[in-house]
Amino acid sequence: EQVRILSTAPVSEPATARLQELRKELEASEAGVQDRRSQLALRSQGLGNAPLARANIALRLGLPRTALDDVLLPSTVVLFGVEGARMEMELLVMLGRTDRARQELDDDEFRLNQERLGETELPGNGDPNQPSVYRFPAYAWNRFLLAAADDDYRQAGEFLEVMMARLQEERAARVRNGRSFLVRSLAMEVGLGAQPELWRMLKFFAGDLSTVQRIVDQLNRTSAQIEADLRCLAGVLALEHGSPKEAAEQFRTALALAASQPGTEFGFPCEPVCRAYLSRLESQARR
């Protein structure tokens, strides 16, 4: 694109030199892409009619447009399955094909069977005390991205709420299941109290009760961190929409969910951004 623009610019020595430099970079880039296409052709030999496998190879080679235009779109979901459908949707959004992506997601079959798309996975920041991976319903996540791209803040917020509600439901279910497990285990402990060998068997199969509670707490803490990140994202979108009060509310809710505490290394990845925005909003409100 830079080459195209400079080619139509008024002629000058700096512009000509820059144009020559960019053309060399473009030629090298195009040669690299062609080399990767050749690697794709070689690695795809013997795969037969397996579009998902070919698309995965293309992505590993850094060829997302090839994976979408030359592999997935000419094929059918019958051949590449749910995982391929999810990949196709994510590539449509990634490459800015919002009209096609929206057409796919608005299809009645997609809407009625959205759970079949599974989950989108996003990597964490690598901090061992924070989420290692983010898993969101693929349908809701892609609808959120499309709404944000179209400046449809209302719909973007609705899909964020869908994902946050799911996280809240999962936390509540873990607590219920954990309590139920503890109650059943304690009942068995009382019943087997006079038979130590059976109690040892229970411990072997059920595990340490404190470990169960610790696992539930850890999973729910990670879930709260993920929701806090989504709340921060909702706050940033509210600011972009010109709704500072709504933004401040989202930032405060995020901090109440998972803010770092003195003597801990927890918190959530977006916490510094959240605190910075909230500080500026509160400072402006005091003026």
WOSULPE-V41366 format. One record per residue. N is the residue number from 1. RES is the residue in one letter. NEAR is the number of other C-alpha atoms within 12 Angstrom. Layout:
# WOSULPE-V41366
N/RES/NEAR ; N/RES/NEAR
This chain:
# WOSULPE-V41366
1/E/11 ; 2/Q/17 ; 3/V/21 ; 4/R/13 ; 5/I/16 ; 6/L/22 ; 7/S/19 ; 8/T/14 ; 9/A/16 ; 10/P/12 ; 11/V/14 ; 12/S/13 ; 13/E/12 ; 14/P/13 ; 15/A/19 ; 16/T/19 ; 17/A/16 ; 18/R/20 ; 19/L/25 ; 20/Q/19 ; 21/E/17 ; 22/L/21 ; 23/R/21 ; 24/K/15 ; 25/E/16 ; 26/L/18 ; 27/E/15 ; 28/A/14 ; 29/S/14 ; 30/E/15 ; 31/A/14 ; 32/G/17 ; 33/V/21 ; 34/Q/18 ; 35/D/17 ; 36/R/24 ; 37/R/28 ; 38/S/19 ; 39/Q/21 ; 40/L/30 ; 41/A/22 ; 42/L/15 ; 43/R/20 ; 44/S/23 ; 45/Q/15 ; 46/G/12 ; 47/L/16 ; 48/G/13 ; 49/N/19 ; 50/A/23 ; 51/P/33 ; 52/L/34 ; 53/A/27 ; 54/R/35 ; 55/A/39 ; 56/N/28 ; 57/I/29 ; 58/A/31 ; 59/L/25 ; 60/R/18 ; 61/L/24 ; 62/G/21 ; 63/L/29 ; 64/P/31 ; 65/R/27 ; 66/T/32 ; 67/A/34 ; 68/L/37 ; 69/D/20 ; 70/D/21 ; 71/V/35 ; 72/L/37 ; 73/L/27 ; 74/P/18 ; 75/S/23 ; 76/T/18 ; 77/V/23 ; 78/V/15 ; 79/L/21 ; 80/F/25 ; 81/G/21 ; 82/V/25 ; 83/E/25 ; 84/G/31 ; 85/A/36 ; 86/R/35 ; 87/M/37 ; 88/E/42 ; 89/M/41 ; 90/E/39 ; 91/L/30 ; 92/L/32 ; 93/V/34 ; 94/M/20 ; 95/L/22 ; 96/G/21 ; 97/R/23 ; 98/T/26 ; 99/D/19 ; 100/R/22 ; 101/A/33 ; 102/R/27 ; 103/Q/19 ; 104/E/27 ; 105/L/34 ; 106/D/20 ; 107/D/15 ; 108/D/12 ; 109/E/14 ; 110/F/26 ; 111/R/19 ; 112/L/13 ; 113/N/17 ; 114/Q/25 ; 115/E/19 ; 116/R/20 ; 117/L/30 ; 118/G/25 ; 119/E/26 ; 120/T/27 ; 121/E/19 ; 122/L/18 ; 123/P/16 ; 124/G/21 ; 125/N/16 ; 126/G/14 ; 127/D/16 ; 128/P/15 ; 129/N/22 ; 130/Q/33 ; 131/P/32 ; 132/S/21 ; 133/V/22 ; 134/Y/28 ; 135/R/26 ; 136/F/32 ; 137/P/29 ; 138/A/36 ; 139/Y/39 ; 140/A/36 ; 141/W/38 ; 142/N/40 ; 143/R/41 ; 144/F/37 ; 145/L/34 ; 146/L/35 ; 147/A/27 ; 148/A/28 ; 149/A/23 ; 150/D/19 ; 151/D/18 ; 152/D/20 ; 153/Y/28 ; 154/R/20 ; 155/Q/24 ; 156/A/31 ; 157/G/34 ; 158/E/23 ; 159/F/31 ; 160/L/38 ; 161/E/25 ; 162/V/25 ; 163/M/35 ; 164/M/34 ; 165/A/23 ; 166/R/22 ; 167/L/31 ; 168/Q/25 ; 169/E/18 ; 170/E/22 ; 171/R/27 ; 172/A/20 ; 173/A/17 ; 174/R/25 ; 175/V/24 ; 176/R/16 ; 177/N/18 ; 178/G/25 ; 179/R/20 ; 180/S/17 ; 181/F/23 ; 182/L/23 ; 183/V/15 ; 184/R/17 ; 185/S/26 ; 186/L/21 ; 187/A/15 ; 188/M/22 ; 189/E/23 ; 190/V/16 ; 191/G/15 ; 192/L/18 ; 193/G/16 ; 194/A/12 ; 195/Q/14 ; 196/P/15 ; 197/E/13 ; 198/L/17 ; 199/W/23 ; 200/R/18 ; 201/M/17 ; 202/L/24 ; 203/K/21 ; 204/F/12 ; 205/F/12 ; 206/A/20 ; 207/G/19 ; 208/D/20 ; 209/L/24 ; 210/S/18 ; 211/T/16 ; 212/V/23 ; 213/Q/22 ; 214/R/17 ; 215/I/20 ; 216/V/26 ; 217/D/20 ; 218/Q/21 ; 219/L/27 ; 220/N/28 ; 221/R/30 ; 222/T/35 ; 223/S/37 ; 224/A/38 ; 225/Q/39 ; 226/I/43 ; 227/E/44 ; 228/A/42 ; 229/D/40 ; 230/L/42 ; 231/R/42 ; 232/C/42 ; 233/L/37 ; 234/A/40 ; 235/G/39 ; 236/V/34 ; 237/L/34 ; 238/A/29 ; 239/L/25 ; 240/E/17 ; 241/H/20 ; 242/G/15 ; 243/S/19 ; 244/P/25 ; 245/K/21 ; 246/E/25 ; 247/A/32 ; 248/A/34 ; 249/E/25 ; 250/Q/35 ; 251/F/41 ; 252/R/29 ; 253/T/29 ; 254/A/37 ; 255/L/36 ; 256/A/24 ; 257/L/30 ; 258/A/35 ; 259/A/33 ; 260/S/25 ; 261/Q/14 ; 262/P/8 ; 263/G/7 ; 264/T/12 ; 265/E/15 ; 266/F/25 ; 267/G/34 ; 268/F/40 ; 269/P/38 ; 270/C/33 ; 271/E/34 ; 272/P/20 ; 273/V/23 ; 274/C/36 ; 275/R/31 ; 276/A/20 ; 277/Y/30 ; 278/L/30 ; 279/S/20 ; 280/R/19 ; 281/L/26 ; 282/E/19 ; 283/S/13 ; 284/Q/13 ; 285/A/12 ; 286/R/8 ; 287/R/7
